[in-house]
Amino acid sequence: MLEDRPARPLDERERSALAEISSATRREDPGLAHRLEGIEGITHPPVRRTGTPLRLSVVGVVMAAAMLFGLLVALLPPQVAPALVLGVLLVGVPGGCLLWARRRGEF
């Protein structure tokens, strides 16, 4: 969004304001730069990369399971399908996500 726009150079007033803010921040919290471990002009890593990358095989298995579930719901009698869908959405998916996160050490 903002990164797509071409950057314009700062004028002297803007540079002065940024320098004042920077010096005040360094005075009030000298360890901030170390905690952020950032370098001016480089986006902080948590903003640039969040989550864990997934392998293509995992994505394929999840997509195949979703398609099989859709086929199963389509083949079930209309009285049973809503209960199955609600059960899977309210219990199966959250439970699976929690187990996955626990196994991968992210929970």
RODO-273541 format. One record per residue: z negated, y, x negated of N, C-alpha, C in turn; residue in three letters. Coordinates in steps of 0.05 Angstrom, whole numbers, plus 5000, padded with zeros to 4 digits. Last residue first. Example, Ala and Ser with C-alpha at 12.3 -4.5 7.8 and 13.67 -1.06 7.14 Angstrom:
485849554743485749794727484350014742Ser
484448864736484449104754484449344736Ala
//
This chain:
460045334950458245374972455445354962Phe
463545174912463845454921461845514943Glu
464244654894462244814882462445114889Gly
467544304920468744474898466844664885Arg
464244094959465443924938466444074915Arg
463244554990461044424976462144244953Arg
468344645011467044844994464744724978Ala
469044175041470944245020469644445000Trp
464844225078464843995060466744055036Leu
466544695105463944685091463844455071Leu
471344515127471344745108468744745092Cys
469644105161471444045139471444265118Gly
466644415197465344205181467044135157Gly
470644745220468444865204467044655187Pro
474044315242475044505222472744635207Val
470344015278471943895256472744085234Gly
467944385315466344215298467944115273Val
471644725340468844805339467144635320Leu
476644465337476344745329473444825324Leu
475543945356476543975329476144265319Val
473644065408472043915389472943955360Gly
478144325430475644475426473744335406Leu
481843895429482344135414479844295409Val
479143525463479743455435480243705418Leu
479043805511476543725498476943655469Ala
484643875522482944105516480244035503Pro
486443305527487343485505485443725501Ala
484843055574483442995549484043195527Val
488243205614485443235619483843205593Gln
493543085597492643375599489643405603Pro
493642555549493742645577492542935579Pro
497242655486494842595502495142685531Leu
501542855459501742585470499442515488Leu
499943345439502143345458502343075472Ala
495843185404495143345427497443335448Val
499142925365497042775380496342925406Leu
502143365346503443135359501542975376Leu
497943665323499643775345501043555360Gly
496343295283494443375304495943495328Phe
500943295251500043045265498143105287Leu
500843825233503043735250502343475264Met
496043825204496344005227498643915245Ala
497243455164495143395183495343575208Ala
501343745138501943485150499843415171Ala
498344175118500544225137501243965152Met
494843905084493744055106495944105127Val
498543695047496843515063495743655087Val
500744175025502443975039500843795057Gly
496244395000497544545022499344345038Val
495444004962493344054982494544195005Val
500144054931499543794945497443834967Ser
499544554908501644514928501144254944Leu
492744774902495044624892497044584915Arg
490345444908490645174918493045034906Leu
485645874875488445784880488545494889Pro
480446174911481145974891484045884896Thr
478646874918479046594927479846414904Gly
482247424892480047314907480647034915Thr
484347874848484447594853481947494867Arg
483648424850486248324843486448024851Arg
478248484859480148604878482948474874Val
475848234816475448124843477348244864Pro
478048554770478848284777478248184805Pro
480049224782477849044777478548764786His
486049454754484549394778482449184771Thr
486449924703486649634709484949574734Ile
485150454694487850384700488350094707Gly
479950324649481350524665484250444669Glu
477249694656478549884638480050074656Ile
470949374673473649464678474649654657Gly
465949164681467649054660470549134665Glu
461749304713464449274726466449134706Leu
457649324676457449134698460149094712Arg
459549734642459149464631459049254654His
459450164676461950084665461749794654Ala
453850204688455850144708458450034697Leu
449750354654450750074652452950004672Gly
448350884665449850824641450950544639Pro
447951254715448050964714449650884689Asp
447751804706446051684726445851384724Glu
451551894665448851984662446951834681Arg
456251684688455151564663452251644658Arg
456752034732456251744737455151614712Thr
457752504706455352484722454652194728Ala
462652384681460252434664457752424680Ser
465852294727465452084707462952134690Ser
465752794751464752564766464152334746Ile
468153104711465453164720464252924734Glu
473252864710471552854686468652914693Ala
475152984761474652704753472852684729Leu
475553544756473653424776473053134769Ala
479453574716476753684711474753564730Ser
483853354742482753224718479953324712Arg
484553734783483853454789482653314765Glu
485854184752483554194769482653904777Arg
490654014727488354074711485754074728Glu
493653464764493653744754490953784740Asp
496352824749494152994759494453274748Leu
502852584766500952674746498852854759Pro
503652074814504252344805502252424785Arg
506451434824504151594817505151874808Ala
509751184882509851264854507551454848Pro
506650674922507550944919507751024889Arg
504350184919507250194922508350474918Asp
498950244920500150164894503150184895Glu
497750324972497650554954499050494928Leu
500049774984500050005000500050254983Met
//
